[in-house]
Amino acid sequence: MEKVTAFIKDSMQFFREVKVELQKVTFPTRQETVSSTVVVLVLTVIIAAYLGFSDWALSRIVKMLLQVG
């Protein structure tokens, strides 16, 4: 029975501390969230284009090398 009581007390203390910590959190505004999302999308497109071009160029080089040999 002591273990159950100790577990309940520890659990309650944990949730009290969680509540205190969550009050310290500052969540981003809608504008900050939209701005960050746009930056991520733009960088994703740029990186995808770069990797796509690199893949295309390297495959062309390999094909040319294999045709010569």
N, C-alpha and C positions, 0 to 999 in steps of 0.2 A: 504494500500500500504506500510505503514511503516513496518508492520509485515513481509511482503514478503521480503523487502529489508534487514531487520535485520536477517531474516532466511538465506538468501543467504550469507550475510557477515559471520554469525556464521558458516555456513557450509564450506565456503572457509577456514576460520581460522582453523576449525577442521581438514580438509584434509591437510593443511600445517603442522599442528602439527603431524599428522599421518606420513607424509613423513619424518619429522625430526626424529621421534622415530624409524621408520623402518631402517633408515640409521645407527642407533646404534646397531641393531640386528646383532649378529654373528651366522651364520648358521653352523651346524655341517658339517664336511667333509664327503666324501663318506665312508672313512674307519671308522670314528666314528659311522656313521649310521649303517654300516654293523655289527660292533662290538656290538653295543647296541641291534640290532635285534637278533643276535646270543645268547646273554645273556638272553634276554626275552624268546626265544624259548626253550633254555635249562632249564631254571627255570620252564617254563610251563610244560615241560615233566616230570621233577622231582616232581613237586607238583601233577600233574595228577596221576603219579605212586603211590605216597604216599597216596593220597585220595582213589585211586582204591583199594590198598592193605588194607587200614583201613576199607573201606566199606565191602570188602570181609571177613576180619577177624571178624568184628563185626556181620555181618550177620550169620556167622558160629556159633559164640557164642550164639546168640539169638536162632538159630535153635536147638542147643544142649540144651539150657535151656528149651525150649518149649517141647522138646521130653521127657525130664526127668520128667516134671510135669505131 
